[in-house]
Amino acid sequence: MAITQRVGGQALEIPAKVDLYLRGMINDLGACFFEELGLHYIGPVDGHSMEELVHIMKVVKAIPGQGTVLIHVVTQKGKVYAPAEAAPDKMHGVVKFEPHSGKQFKSKSSTLSYTQYFAEPERDDKIVAIHAAMGRGTGLNLFQKRFPDRCFDVGIAEQHAVTFAAGLATVGLKPFCAIYSSFLQRAYDQVVHDVDLQKLPVRFAIGQGWPCWCRRSDPLRCLRHYFHGVFA
């Protein structure tokens, strides 16, 4: 039974837009999914409208006996800061930068970084690269520009990245799976069962990540058929 049906007159006075949110009619698919789990779904809601957020939360709080409520809030990374809106991945973790333009002041080196070398696989067309929504951080954005048919961004799904790499290895390709150390722990089970036990030649390039992720170790060292991880 919908919230509006259970509270009667009080809910009928809520503006029509909020009533649509409460009943999940704006996004039937999302509402059905969460309501099947026993949750009352509200949304999607504009996460950049403080007035709307406060109003909806007050309304939900005032309705008695609604049970568990899930408010689906949609936001845009870097909203209202033009450089971050234009390149959200570049502005995710930054060094010193000029606030007006967003230009970052990075130290220059006379040699290429490992991340830059990682994007230079001309010698073997069987080399393919996989990352989990971290193209710029792993250097694979450069690889993808040069070899778009050999680079795969699987989104924030490290488990899939590893099993996908294993599958590619079974058909003779040479997959390089680039995942930050902090996030590779999510796919540990897949590394063990789909790569290590199968003795498949999947290469892992393990990035150390930013300090806030607090992990600078190789989580795969204990595996039987694993030799070493490469830290980007």
Backbone hydrogen bonds in HBPLUS format (Angstrom, degrees):
<---DONOR---> <-ACCEPTOR-->    atom                        ^
c    i                          cat <-CA-CA->   ^        H-A-AA   ^      H-
h    n   atom  resd res      DA  || num        DHA   H-A  angle D-A-AA Bond
n    s   type  num  typ     dist DA aas  dist angle  dist       angle   num
A0005-GLN N   A0002-ALA O   3.15 MM   3  5.36 128.7  2.43 100.4 113.1     1
A0006-ARG N   A0002-ALA O   3.33 MM   4  6.66 143.0  2.48 145.2 154.8     2
A0006-ARG N   A0003-ILE O   3.08 MM   3  5.30 128.5  2.36 101.3 114.6     3
A0007-VAL N   A0003-ILE O   3.21 MM   4  6.46 142.0  2.36 154.1 163.5     4
A0011-ALA N   A0008-GLY O   3.09 MM   3  5.83 121.5  2.44 121.0 132.2     5
A0012-LEU N   A0008-GLY O   3.20 MM   4  6.39 148.3  2.31 146.6 155.1     6
A0013-GLU N   A0010-GLN O   3.39 MM   3  5.73 154.7  2.46 103.5 110.4     7
A0014-ILE N   A0011-ALA O   3.02 MM   3  5.35 161.3  2.05 111.3 117.4     8
A0019-ASP N   A0015-PRO O   3.07 MM   4  6.38 156.8  2.13 152.9 160.2     9
A0020-LEU N   A0016-ALA O   3.00 MM   4  6.29 147.0  2.11 146.6 154.5    10
A0021-TYR N   A0017-LYS O   3.15 MM   4  6.52 151.1  2.24 142.1 149.8    11
A0022-LEU N   A0018-VAL O   2.91 MM   4  6.22 164.6  1.93 157.0 159.8    12
A0023-ARG N   A0019-ASP O   3.10 MM   4  6.28 150.4  2.20 144.1 151.0    13
A0025-MET N   A0020-LEU O   3.18 MM   5  5.45 147.0  2.29 153.1 155.1    14
A0024-GLY N   A0021-TYR O   2.99 MM   3  5.12 150.9  2.07 103.8 113.2    15
A0031-ALA N   A0027-ASN O   2.96 MM   4  6.16 167.6  1.98 161.4 165.5    16
A0032-CYS N   A0028-ASP O   2.87 MM   4  5.97 166.4  1.89 150.7 154.4    17
A0033-PHE N   A0029-LEU O   3.12 MM   4  6.30 161.7  2.15 148.3 153.2    18
A0034-PHE N   A0030-GLY O   3.17 MM   4  6.37 174.0  2.17 156.4 156.6    19
A0035-GLU N   A0031-ALA O   2.86 MM   4  5.86 159.3  1.90 154.2 161.1    20
A0036-GLU N   A0032-CYS O   3.00 MM   4  6.00 144.1  2.13 142.2 150.0    21
A0037-LEU N   A0034-PHE O   2.99 MM   3  5.10 138.0  2.17  97.6 110.0    22
A0039-LEU N   A0034-PHE O   3.05 MM   5  5.43 160.7  2.09 145.3 141.4    23
A0038-GLY N   A0035-GLU O   3.00 MM   3  4.93 157.7  2.05 101.6 107.1    24
A0040-HIS N   A0068-THR O   2.99 MM  28  6.27 169.0  2.00 154.3 158.0    25
A0070-LEU N   A0040-HIS O   2.77 MM  30  5.93 164.7  1.79 150.1 154.7    26
A0042-ILE N   A0070-LEU O   2.86 MM  28  6.12 151.0  1.94 167.3 164.8    27
A0072-HIS N   A0042-ILE O   2.75 MM  30  6.00 167.6  1.77 169.3 173.7    28
A0045-VAL N   A0072-HIS O   2.77 MM  27  6.05 148.9  1.86 157.0 167.4    29
A0074-VAL N   A0045-VAL O   2.86 MM  29  5.96 172.9  1.87 171.0 170.7    30
A0049-SER N   A0046-ASP O   3.27 MM   3  5.69 167.5  2.29 114.1 116.4    31
A0047-GLY N   A0074-VAL O   2.82 MM  27  5.14 156.6  1.87 146.4 145.2    32
A0053-LEU N   A0049-SER O   2.98 MM   4  6.25 164.5  2.01 157.2 161.8    33
A0054-VAL N   A0050-MET O   2.94 MM   4  6.05 172.5  1.94 154.8 156.7    34
A0055-HIS N   A0051-GLU O   3.04 MM   4  6.10 159.2  2.08 143.2 149.5    35
A0056-ILE N   A0052-GLU O   2.98 MM   4  6.14 167.5  2.00 152.4 155.2    36
A0057-MET N   A0053-LEU O   2.99 MM   4  6.17 163.2  2.02 152.7 157.6    37
A0058-LYS N   A0054-VAL O   2.96 MM   4  6.10 155.1  2.02 147.9 154.5    38
A0059-VAL N   A0055-HIS O   2.99 MM   4  6.21 156.5  2.04 148.2 154.8    39
A0060-VAL N   A0056-ILE O   2.94 MM   4  6.17 166.6  1.96 152.9 155.9    40
A0061-LYS N   A0057-MET O   2.94 MM   4  6.01 160.4  1.97 143.9 149.9    41
A0062-ALA N   A0058-LYS O   3.02 MM   4  6.14 141.2  2.18 140.6 150.3    42
A0062-ALA N   A0059-VAL O   3.16 MM   3  5.20 125.8  2.47  94.5 108.3    43
A0063-ILE N   A0060-VAL O   3.24 MM   3  5.42 147.6  2.35 102.5 111.4    44
A0079-LYS N   A0076-GLN O   3.21 MM   3  5.46 144.6  2.34 138.9 132.4    45
A0081-TYR N   A0078-GLY O   3.05 MM   3  5.67 160.5  2.09 141.4 144.5    46
A0084-ALA N   A0081-TYR O   2.92 MM   3  5.56 124.2  2.24 120.5 134.3    47
A0085-GLU N   A0081-TYR O   2.99 MM   4  6.18 152.5  2.07 149.9 157.6    48
A0086-ALA N   A0082-ALA O   2.94 MM   4  6.11 153.2  2.01 154.2 160.8    49
A0087-ALA N   A0083-PRO O   3.09 MM   4  6.22 147.0  2.20 138.5 146.6    50
A0090-LYS N   A0087-ALA O   3.14 MM   3  5.38 122.5  2.49 102.9 116.8    51
A0091-MET N   A0087-ALA O   3.22 MM   4  6.50 143.8  2.36 149.6 159.7    52
A0092-HIS N   A0089-ASP O   3.35 MM   3  5.13 164.2  2.38  98.8 102.4    53
A0105-PHE N   A0096-LYS O   2.79 MM   9  5.59 172.5  1.79 160.2 159.9    54
A0098-GLU N   A0103-LYS O   2.79 MM   5  5.28 156.0  1.85 149.2 154.7    55
A0102-GLY N   A0098-GLU O   2.64 MM   4  5.16 149.9  1.72 167.0 175.7    56
A0116-GLN N   A0113-SER O   3.07 MM   3  5.19 123.1  2.41  97.8 111.6    57
A0117-TYR N   A0113-SER O   3.05 MM   4  6.43 157.3  2.10 152.5 158.7    58
A0118-PHE N   A0114-TYR O   2.88 MM   4  6.04 142.6  2.02 148.3 159.3    59
A0119-ALA N   A0116-GLN O   3.17 MM   3  5.56 157.5  2.22 107.3 113.9    60
A0120-GLU N   A0117-TYR O   3.09 MM   3  5.51 143.2  2.23 127.7 124.2    61
A0127-ILE N   A0124-ASP O   3.25 MM   3  5.88 168.7  2.26 116.6 119.8    62
A0174-LYS N   A0126-LYS O   2.86 MM  48  5.60 172.0  1.87 141.7 138.9    63
A0128-VAL N   A0174-LYS O   3.17 MM  46  6.03 160.0  2.21 123.7 127.2    64
A0176-PHE N   A0128-VAL O   2.82 MM  48  6.17 150.7  1.90 152.0 161.3    65
A0129-ALA N   A0150-ARG O   2.87 MM  21  6.31 162.9  1.89 162.2 168.1    66
A0152-PHE N   A0129-ALA O   2.87 MM  23  6.25 155.2  1.93 150.8 159.0    67
A0130-ILE N   A0176-PHE O   2.92 MM  46  6.23 150.4  2.00 164.3 164.6    68
A0178-ALA N   A0130-ILE O   2.88 MM  48  6.13 163.1  1.91 176.5 173.3    69
A0131-HIS N   A0152-PHE O   3.02 MM  21  6.49 156.9  2.08 163.7 167.1    70
A0154-VAL N   A0131-HIS O   3.08 MM  23  6.48 159.5  2.12 167.2 167.5    71
A0138-THR N   A0134-MET O   3.05 MM   4  6.06 148.8  2.15 148.7 155.4    72
A0139-GLY N   A0135-GLY O   3.08 MM   4  5.93 120.1  2.45 135.4 149.3    73
A0140-LEU N   A0135-GLY O   2.92 MM   5  4.78 108.6  2.44 145.5 151.7    74
A0141-ASN N   A0135-GLY O   3.01 MM   6  4.63 137.0  2.20 118.5 109.9    75
A0139-GLY N   A0136-ARG O   3.25 MM   3  5.10 144.2  2.39  95.6 105.9    76
A0142-LEU N   A0139-GLY O   3.23 MM   3  5.85 143.4  2.37 111.9 119.1    77
A0144-GLN N   A0140-LEU O   2.83 MM   4  5.95 158.2  1.88 144.2 149.6    78
A0145-LYS N   A0141-ASN O   3.21 MM   4  6.38 146.6  2.33 135.9 143.2    79
A0146-ARG N   A0142-LEU O   3.38 MM   4  6.66 149.7  2.48 143.0 149.7    80
A0146-ARG N   A0143-PHE O   3.15 MM   3  5.37 124.4  2.47  99.9 113.3    81
A0147-PHE N   A0143-PHE O   2.75 MM   4  5.85 155.9  1.80 156.8 165.2    82
A0150-ARG N   A0147-PHE O   2.96 MM   3  5.46 163.9  1.98 120.6 125.6    83
A0157-ALA N   A0155-GLY O   2.71 MM   2  5.47 130.5  1.95 112.2  95.9    84
A0161-ALA N   A0157-ALA O   3.00 MM   4  6.33 154.8  2.06 150.5 158.6    85
A0162-VAL N   A0158-GLU O   3.11 MM   4  6.38 157.9  2.16 153.3 156.0    86
A0163-THR N   A0159-GLN O   3.18 MM   4  6.47 171.9  2.19 153.7 155.6    87
A0164-PHE N   A0160-HIS O   2.77 MM   4  5.76 158.9  1.82 153.6 160.1    88
A0165-ALA N   A0161-ALA O   2.96 MM   4  6.10 152.9  2.04 140.3 147.7    89
A0166-ALA N   A0162-VAL O   2.96 MM   4  6.28 153.4  2.03 147.1 154.5    90
A0167-GLY N   A0163-THR O   2.97 MM   4  6.26 155.5  2.03 146.6 152.7    91
A0168-LEU N   A0164-PHE O   3.02 MM   4  6.34 156.6  2.07 150.3 156.1    92
A0169-ALA N   A0165-ALA O   3.00 MM   4  6.25 149.7  2.09 146.2 154.6    93
A0170-THR N   A0166-ALA O   3.17 MM   4  6.49 139.7  2.34 144.5 154.4    94
A0170-THR N   A0167-GLY O   3.20 MM   3  5.27 129.7  2.47  96.1 108.6    95
A0171-VAL N   A0168-LEU O   3.23 MM   3  5.57 149.9  2.32 104.9 113.2    96
A0173-LEU N   A0168-LEU O   3.25 MM   5  5.59 150.8  2.34 155.4 146.8    97
A0172-GLY N   A0169-ALA O   3.26 MM   3  5.36 161.0  2.30 111.7 110.9    98
A0203-ARG N   A0175-PRO O   3.01 MM  28  6.26 170.9  2.02 167.4 164.4    99
A0177-CYS N   A0203-ARG O   2.70 MM  26  6.06 165.9  1.72 171.5 173.3   100
A0205-ALA N   A0177-CYS O   2.97 MM  28  6.06 159.0  2.02 131.9 138.5   101
A0179-ILE N   A0205-ALA O   3.13 MM  26  6.51 139.3  2.31 149.0 160.8   102
A0207-GLY N   A0179-ILE O   3.18 MM  28  6.11 148.1  2.29 115.5 124.4   103
A0183-PHE N   A0180-TYR O   2.94 MM   3  5.41 134.3  2.15 110.5 122.8   104
A0184-LEU N   A0180-TYR O   2.91 MM   4  6.09 137.6  2.09 153.7 166.9   105
A0181-SER N   A0207-GLY O   2.62 MM  26  5.62 167.0  1.64 163.5 160.1   106
A0186-ARG N   A0183-PHE O   3.08 MM   3  5.68 152.4  2.16 112.7 119.9   107
A0187-ALA N   A0184-LEU O   2.89 MM   3  5.36 142.5  2.03 111.2 121.5   108
A0188-TYR N   A0185-GLN O   3.34 MM   3  5.06 165.4  2.37 104.6 104.0   109
A0191-VAL N   A0187-ALA O   2.95 MM   4  6.26 153.9  2.02 156.1 164.4   110
A0192-VAL N   A0188-TYR O   2.99 MM   4  6.26 160.0  2.03 152.7 157.4   111
A0193-HIS N   A0189-ASP O   2.97 MM   4  6.16 178.3  1.97 157.3 156.9   112
A0194-ASP N   A0190-GLN O   2.81 MM   4  5.19 147.0  1.92 131.6 142.8   113
A0195-VAL N   A0191-VAL O   3.31 MM   4  5.09 139.9  2.48 113.3 121.7   114
A0196-ASP N   A0191-VAL O   2.81 MM   5  6.08 176.1  1.81 171.1 172.0   115
A0197-LEU N   A0192-VAL O   2.96 MM   5  6.12 161.2  1.99 162.4 166.6   116
A0200-LEU N   A0195-VAL O   3.12 MM   5  5.23 167.6  2.13 147.0 149.7   117
A0199-LYS N   A0196-ASP O   3.02 MM   3  5.01 153.2  2.09 102.9 111.5   118
A0202-VAL N   A0200-LEU O   2.89 MM   2  5.79 135.0  2.09 108.5  94.7   119
A0206-ILE N   A0230-VAL O   2.54 MM  24  5.47 130.5  1.78 148.0 165.4   120
A0232-ALA N   A0206-ILE O   3.27 MM  26  6.28 139.5  2.44 111.1 121.7   121
A0213-TRP N   A0210-TRP O   2.93 MM   3  5.79 164.9  1.96 128.5 133.3   122
A0214-CYS N   A0211-PRO O   2.97 MM   3  5.37 158.5  2.02 112.9 120.0   123
A0223-LEU N   A0220-LEU O   3.13 MM   3  5.78 171.6  2.14 125.5 128.1   124
A0226-TYR N   A0223-LEU O   3.45 MM   3  5.33 167.8  2.47 104.9 106.5   125
